[in-house]
Amino acid sequence: MLLVIDSANVEEIKELIDYYPIDGVTTNPSIIVKEKLDFFPLLKEISEIIGNERELFVQTLTFKAEDIIKEAKYIRETVPGNVVVKIPVTNEGIKAIKTLKEIGIRTLGTTVYTPLQAYVAAKAGASYVAPYVNRIDNLTGNGVNVVKEITQLLEKHHYNCQVLAASFKNIQQVHNVCLDGAHGVTAAPDIIKGFLTHPATEANVQSFSDDWQKAYGEKSVVNTDKVKM
Ligand code: G3P
């Protein structure tokens, strides 16, 4: 299962890459503008930080297929690394995804709200689809269930397209899509950090250390090597 950071914040990306088994970084226009930095230099910096092993997802902005294709080619030529182009699943977006598949540019169908949008994007040749879990919930839908249905549909019909669930506001949503078969999740840094947070874990770690120090007067097994009971 893929674990992807949904952010363009260089410091947060560096920190998460350092600590967690991260597979890539997703961005979108709103995420990029939050950073108030020049677009392509920022993408190049992110690409350098994450290296060629991880994927960097960059979104197009235009509405017509021919313009989307131009943007996709430009992004691929300008940003180094393992870049996947994110394209919204509109009619024009699907047309662009079909052409990009033919010329070997990998795409992710984004802004997905329904299983049929995901189906069309996968059939057009998208390597990924990104259902927007929390945004679906905010429209009184059931984001987790949409992810489950998309996963079932793509697997049942053997599409070579991964479900990268996106748009999370809480850990429970992530937990549920993981159990329901998503191939990956992309989440904001604070959500990812929350995966490991548990007061019981912290208390256990502290009490192991306390027990050890009481017995050996040391804080590390390395130093304990020199202590005789
Ligand atoms: O990757 C999609 C995502 O950025 C949308 O998330 O949190 O703005 O709903 P959000």
Residues whose N, C-alpha, C, O or C-beta is under 5 A from the ligand:
A	BS01	G3P	D6 T26 N28 R135 A166 S167 F168
